[in-house]
Amino acid sequence: MKHHPVRLRLPGPDGTTRPYEPRPAPLPLPPGPAPSSRTVFSAAHVVADPYADVSPDSPAAVDWDATLAFRRHLWSHGLGVAEAMDTAQRGMGLDWPAAAELIRRSAVEARAVGGRIACGVGTDQLGGDQLGAGRHGTGAGTSRVRAAYEEQLALVEEAGAQPILMASRALAATARGPEDYLALYTDLLRQSSRPVILHWLGPMFDPALYGYWGSADLDAATETFLDVVRAHPDKVDGIKVSLLDARREVELRRRLPAGVRCYTGDDFNYPELIAGDELGFSHALLGIFDPLGPLAAQAVRLLDEGDTGAFRAVLDPTVELSRHLFRPPTRFYKTGVVFLAWLAGHQTHFTMVGGLQSARSLPHLARAYELADGLGLFPDPARAAHRMQSLLTVQGVPQ
């Protein structure tokens, strides 16, 4: 279908509208091989079934064809897929039965195309382990938390995927102190059949994880986290840090045992962390690489050639979009990610599981569109503009 250029009027946060003329052509971002100098994962979103007659409280209804097609898109650009993570609305609309099905299906697709996949292992099958559960909201003892982790670890390993041990709301609610974290994670690492990725997700992404690793003091929490890694470094492929604090991440990665990677989860400072310094660098496991996937892969291939300046020239301009999508309340960044996937043509609708398409304002979405279009992220800018125009019209913004 041929789309003719349009001019838009975009709403701003002050209640006014401004004219915007979409760019005429996208950036050339062809598929390519996996980068060799860094291991790069994109945490991938799920596509809801727009025809399902569900409410926000219903079990997730997923469009499996579109969801798996998006993963093939990421693999075609040489990226790994981090599956069933918070980007996939884990604990924010995607329940454990749907997450388990997602893991199984994506692992099959990964084998079919030779794509790299790592999958989230958590405890969300426990009753009450939902966003907003208080510090004592689940009532689950650490033995139940351990059993839940073990069930999910077994499923991921049976699927043939690399496990990512995610932070657990239930553990945050029931652990008595650092010793409970150390004991439980040490048990899980002993059981794992292959090296895992340990994920430290900060409370800006999920308020129920406040005080993870047994302390609200990040310095104390860091020591417990490192103790877990040091207990079995042969079972830890890497750590994923999502604290949005570049200085702390750099200090942490310099203290890791030899051979343990640091995967940045910092969607505010990822270019400098991936580029690294004279003492090392971070690999990447990022939600922002869902919309940035092809551009991010192209940028990291420049690092393969040793051209840090060119890498930064490509990736630095994307930070404004990322910081916009991940602005507080940060956990609602998924809305912007799915919105951009719709505009880019990866799905036919802007519907999310749990009704989360309503979590960001129209001015927020308009600015996300403007920034993404300016970066050349849309394969068909005219189609993206027409879709944006249709949304604005439905929302009552004169065009």
PyMOL commands that set and color helices and strands:
alter all, ss='L'
color gray80, all
select helices_A, chain A and resi 64-76+86-88+96-113+142-159+169-174+178-191+207-209+212-214+218-231+233-235+246-253+270-275+293-304+308-325+330-344+353-358+362-375+381-394
alter helices_A, ss='H'
color red, helices_A
select strands_A, chain A and resi 8-11+17-20+40-43+80-83+117-121+162-165+196-201+236-242+261-264+283-286
alter strands_A, ss='S'
color yellow, strands_A
deselect
rebuild
show_as cartoon
